[in-house]
Amino acid sequence: MEGKKFTHRTEEEKQYIKKRLNIVEGQIKGIKQMIDDDRYCDDVLTQLLAVNKSIESLENSILESHLEKCIKKQIEEGKPEVTDEIMGLFKKFR
């Protein structure tokens, strides 16, 4: 698997991320039910906003971990080219 990178996460980190994803999944299921129930658009949009905020919060958490662990480690290992990776990542989040 040349070229692929991996991130070691503790079981605690994995459980935290999975818990957050399960919440998002539940929110999505709830929105699907709202559509089936012909709920008012404003209510559906409000729930979609909540999903977006949940995902954004999880993104920020993973990004923070990435900076603290992965990026810092690569810089310490003398791989300054990792700054290109992080700059590209920041561009994706704009």
Beta strands, then each sheet from edge to edge (+ up, - down):
end
